[in-house]
Amino acid sequence: MFKMDNLYNESILVCVYYGPNGERLIKRGCKIANMLKAPLYILTIDPKPFDELDAEKVFYIEQWKEFANSHESAQFIMKDNESRPVSKVITEVARDKNITQIILGQTAHSRWEQITKGSIINSLVRDIPFVDLHIVSVARYIRDEEGIYDKGVRAYLIKDGDKYQLSFNHEKDTEYEGIFFKEIDTDFDNGIFRFMKNAETLQVLVIDGIVTELKNVDIHAAMNLDNEDE
């Protein structure tokens, strides 16, 4: 990580979990770090070893690493195979990196939901009282209470004329790599493909294994369209 002039002796830690919310939290942390000319650390915690994580989780980890590598003040920290409470891991990293501000996401469907119950906040306030806590409200991950999408799997888009063909094998003419969320109860490759393009996360509609345009779609809107078609 590039050593920049830390005018205010601040260090920022962003705690992220899997899903698109992580990108928003990181951008918030980056904005604060740039204002204060402070180093930025991006932390994620998982109880499983890295080599046991599924394709979807690895995809997000790769995104966060790419972001850290592309910003001179950022560093990515992965704590895998971690059995300790989240607050203990965050406290350890905060002390090790001399963190002064921590950014956490509040969402109903992520591990950080525990934050709203008070126990983690109380632990952090008790163990590292010198750190400012920022609790950021974030949008939910892919809503799937109705079981509309299968678990995401690694997939690829291959250019085919003015369209893109979905593939589950990496080939030499692969254009984009990402995660495919297939609709349940269909024999066709219909669903959502999520990937990175120009440092931005996009999710596009896949119909019968084909993406007609790289246009970002809203998950909930796509669900409503499907319901209307029925």
Buried (B, 14 or more C-beta within 10 A) or exposed (E): BEEEEBEEEBBBBBBBBBBBBBBBBBEBBBEBBBEBEBBBBBBBBBEEEEEEBBBBBBBBBEBBBEBBEEBEBBBBBBBBEBEEBBBBBBBBBBEEBBBBBBBBBBBEBBBBBBBBEEEBBEBBEEBBEEBEBBBBEBEBBBEBEEEBBBEBBBBBBBEEEEEBBBBEEEEEEBBBBBBBBBBEEEEEBBBBBBBBEEEEBBBBBBEEBBBEEBEEBEBEEBBEEEEEEE
